């Protein structure tokens, strides 16, 4: 009975630390350390939460502590279970590294600059190319150059803006990855797996946008 209770308590600690990692990661990627006390600290021991908040990369430190905790859990898990858990933590470390590379790797400025210059050059020359074509439709149709130039220019500017925004999907903008909602869904699932009845409500869209 003692071993079973110890195992349940340890599993609960692992789950809560993993919940802390999920929330800490999305705050780390969005550069929102001011929300640590509200979203991460309640899931950890107060001393551990305070110590981790001072570090440069709290999510990575949480995964490290998970690994250390598993190494100290002698007799609570079988060898296969420990190996599986360690492999999962390694995979999470790799996934976090991938997200951080997306966040921190600068997009080649020469490509971004050249792309922008070429788009505006195309927009500037577009009316000259359309003018002659509309004149072929008959005298006086040259006025169609204006609306069609605006329409085509709008399409290319929009494509350029979409590419620019997609460079970093972790800025908490309307078109970014809805990490807050994803983290809340994970938290609800794990808490219910622990048998908890009081779980937070799912994140609702704000003005039709899910963050």
N, C-alpha and C positions, 0 to 999 in steps of 0.2 A: 504494500500500500504506500509506503514512504517513497519508493522509487517512482511509482505512478504519479503521485502528487508532485514530486520534484520534476518529473518529465513534463507534466502539464504546465507547471509554473514556468519552466524554461522555454517551452514551446510558445507560451503566451508572450514571454519577453522577446523571443525572436520575431514573432509576428508584429509586435508593436514597434520594434526597431526597424523592421522592414517597411512598415507604414511610414515611419519617420524618414526613411531613405527616399521613398517615393515622393513625399512632399518636399523634402529638402532638395531633391534633384530639380524639381520644377521651379523652386524659388532660386536655386543656383543658376539655372539657365536663363531665367527671366531677370536676374539681377534685382531680386526683391528681398534682401536680408531683413528689412524692417518687419516682415511678416513672420519671421521665425518664431517669435514668442506665441503667436496665435495658432500657427498651423503645425509646428514641429515639436516645440517644447512640451506640450501636454502629453505627447506620446512617449517621452523618455523620462528617465530618472532626472530630477532637477539638476544634480551636480553634473551628470553627463551632458545634459542639454546646454548648460552654461559653458562647459569646456569646449564642446563641439562648435558652438556659435562663434568662438574666437578664432577658429581655424580657417585656413584659406579655402579648403574644399571639404565642407562637412559631409556631402554624400559619399565621397570616397572613403572618408574616415569611418562612416557608419558601416560600410561594407567590410572594411578591415576589422572592425570590432565584431561583426557577425562571424567572420572567419575565426578570430581568436576565441570567441565564445564557443564555437563548435569544437575547437581543439581541446577546450577545457571540459567538455561535456562527456566525461568518461562514464560509460555504462548506461547512458540515457538513450543512446541510439545504436543501432546495429552498424557494422562497418559499411554495409551497402547504403544505408540511409545517410551516413556521414559523407560518404563519397559523392552521393547524389546531390546533397545540399551544397557541398563545396563546389561542385561543377556548376550548379545554378548560380552561385555567387560569382564565380569566374565569368559566366556568361553575362550577368548583370554589370560587372565591371567593364566588359567589352562594349556593351550597349551604351553605358554611360560615357565611355571614351568616344564612341561614335557621335553621340549627341554633342559632346563638348567640342569635337572637331568641326562639326557643322556650325556651332556657335562662334568659335574663336578663329577659325581659319579665314583670313581675309580673301574676298573674291578678287581675282586679278584686276587691278585698277586699270591697266592698259586696255583690257577687254571691255570693261564697263564704259570707260571714256570713249573708246573708238565706236562702240555700239551707239552711244548717245549722239556722237557727232554725225555718224552716218544717217541716223534717223532724222535729225534736223536738216541735214543736207538734202535728203530725199524729200522732206516736206517743203523745203524752199524751192526745189526744182520741179516739184509735181505740177503746179499750175501751168508752167511753161509747156509741159508735155501734154496736158489735157486740153489746153486752149486750141491747138491745131486740130485735135480730134473732134471737138464739138463744133468747130467751124465747118467741118465736112458735112455736118447735119443740115447746114443751111445758115444763111446770114442771120445774125442776131442770137444764135444759140450759145454764144461765148459766155453768157452769164451763168450757164450751168457749171462752168469751171469752179466757181466759188463754192457751192454746196458740196460738190463731189470732192473737191480738194480738202474741205473741212472733214468730210466723212472718212476719207482714206487716211488722212493725217491722224484723226482720233483713234483709228484702229491701231496704227503703228505705235502711237504714244502709249496706248493702253497695254500693248504687248511689252513694251519697254518697262513700264511701271510694274507689271506683273512679275517680270523677271527680277527686277530690283527687290521687290517685296519678298519674293520666294527665296532670296539668298539667306535669310534668317527667319525661320518659322517659330522662334521662341521669344517673340517680343510682346506677346499678349495683345496682338492686334486682331481685328475682326476676321482676318483670313488665316491666322496662324493655327498651330496645333492646339486643340482645346485641352491643355494639360490639366487645368483645374478640374474639369469635369471627369477626365480619365482617372486622376488621382482619387477623386471622391468615389468613383465606381469601384476602384480597387479596395478602398478602405471599407466600403459597405460590405463587399463580398467577404473580405478577411474577418471582419468583426462578426458577421453572421456565421462564419465557419467556427468561430470560437464560442458560438452559442449566445452571443450578446443580443439583448432585445432592444436596447437603446442605441440606435445607429443614426448617423447624420443623414439628412435628406439629400437626394441627388441634386446636383447643381442644375439650376434652371436657366434657360436662355435669357439674356438681357437684350430687349429690343430685337428679338429674333436671332441673336448671336450667342453661341455657346463658347465660353472662354475656358 
